[in-house]
């Protein structure tokens, strides 16, 4: 089942992308590796797009950890149903150059 009757908005499936790195604002902090496969295994892209990440374009870091800890963007799930935001190295996993 990929929707909840009376709650979910049925949308056409989005195209699958490859995993990608998200730069950080702190030079010594490892970049984030965003795994498409891990994030879409159960939910598909439509769970977060377009609502949770509206206006965010690939290659631009428009959100902050303060916003994520407030439950916005990644924090929508990582404060409720996914591993906690305090487990930093799970996302910030690309070695610093």
C-alpha positions, 0 to 999 in steps of 0.5 A, a space after each residue: 500500500 502506498 497511500 492512506 485512504 482519506 489522507 494521502 494525496 495520490 500523485 504520479 511517481 517522480 523519476 528516480 535520481 542517483 544518490 548525491 552529496 549535500 554540502 555543509 556550511 561548516 568547513 570541517 563538517 563532513 558533507 551529507 550523502 543523501 541515499 535515494 534508495 534508503 529514503 524511497 524504499 518504503 515511501 517513494 519520492 512523493 512523501 517529501 516532494 514537493 511539500 516538505 522540500 518546496 523551493 529547494 533546488 539541487 545544489 543549493 543548501 537552503 536549510 539549517 540544522 536549527 530548522 531541522 531540529 525544529 522539525 522542518 525539512 529532514 527533521 519532519 521524519 528524523 525527529 519522529 519515525 527515522 533515526 534521531 538527528 543526534 546521530 550526526 555521522 549517519 548523514 554527515 558521512 562524506 569525508 572532509 577533503 
